[in-house]
């Protein structure tokens, strides 16, 4: 298994950050790596969805864990690479703001897991910063 954590902080409260995460249709507004999200149900554990990347690639995923004001985890199988990618988006109170951690874990053959994990997590720092800025802007 390959894994990597990337952490950032913002001035918005966890509830404000979670509110941004809980609206997948709006993710393309602050995450440049997402062109569209098609949800097959509500933002809750067990719901399936499809993420459309800017190049048109479609990645089906499932929400494995969702907890209000704490975060969520999505699971994406990548059959061509023989791996399963889990990305956990954790929110922790940090003073009056939030500590945001994106944790990518990839199960599968070591080389494939490392390659896929490196690509998936490459923009986590920028995405976390954009998420925090979006939450700060929405709280007023």
N, C-alpha and C positions, 0 to 999 in steps of 0.2 A: 504494500500500500504506500502511496505517495501522499503527502499532505503539506499544506502551507497555510499559515494564518497571516492576515494583514489587518492592522488595527488603525483606527483614526478616531478623532473626537470632534464633537460639534457642540454648540451652545444650546441647541434645541433639546427639549425633554424627550425621553424614550417614547412617550405617547405620540409626540409630533413626528418623530422619525418613523415609528410604526405606521402611522397614518399614510405616509408617503409610500412605504413598502406595500401596504395593503391595497393599493390601487395599481395593479399591474398594467392596466391599459395606458396609464400615464408614464410608465417607466421610460419610454423613448424620449420623453421631454427632458430627462436629466441624465440618462444613461446612453451614451453614444454607441454602445455595442448592441443596442436593442432597437430593431425597427418596428416590431409589433409583438404583442402578446395576445394569444387567443385562449381564454379560459373556458373550461368545460363545466364550470360551476363556481361556487363562491370561494373566496380566499380562505380556505380551511384545509386541514390535513385530509389527504385522500383525493383531493381534486387534481385532475389532469389538465395540462395546458400545452401549448406550443409556443416556443419563442422563435421569432423570425429575426435572423441576423441581418445586418445591412446588405450583405451580399445575396440575400434571398434564401440562405440555408435555413431549414426548419428543424428545430430540435424539440421533440416531445419531452416533457418532464412531468413529474408528479410532486405535489407538496406533501412531504412526509411528516412535517411538524410545523404547526403554526400556533403561536401563543401571543395574544395581544400584549403590546408594549415590551415584549421580550425578543421577538424575532420569528424566523421561519427557516426551514431547511427544504431544499429542492433536490430531487434525485433525477439524474439523466443517464440513461443507458446509451452507450456509444458502441453499437454492435460491430461496426467496421474496425474499431480499434480493440475490441474485446475488453472494454472497461466500463465501469459504472462510476459516475461523478456525483458526489454529494457536496453541495455548497450550503453551509450553515451561515445565516446572517443573524448575529447575536447583538442585542442591545442591552447595555448595562448603565444604570445611573452613574454619572460622574459629576459630583457636585450638583450644579443646576442643569448640567448638560447630559450628554450621552457618549459613552464609549461604544463604538461600532466595530465589530470584528467579523470579517468574512473568513470562514475556514473552508478550504477546499480539500477534500479527501477523495482520492481516486483508487478504486480497487481494480486489480487486473495485473497482467504481466508488468514487471517493473519498468521496462523501457517504455512501453506504451503508456503506462500510468504517469510516468514522469513527463513525457512529451505532451500528453493531453492536459495534465495538471498545470504545466507551465503556461500553455496557451490560455487556458480558462482563467487563471489567476493573474495574468499579465497586467490587466488594467484595474485590479481591485483598489489600489490606492486612489486613482482618479475617480472611480465610481463611488467610493466611500466619501470622498470630498464633495462630490456633486450631490450625493444623497443628503449629507449634512447641510449643505448650502440650501438645498430645496426645502428641507424641514425648517431651517431657520427663517427662510423667506415666508413660508406659509404661516408661521406662528405670529408674524407681525413684528 
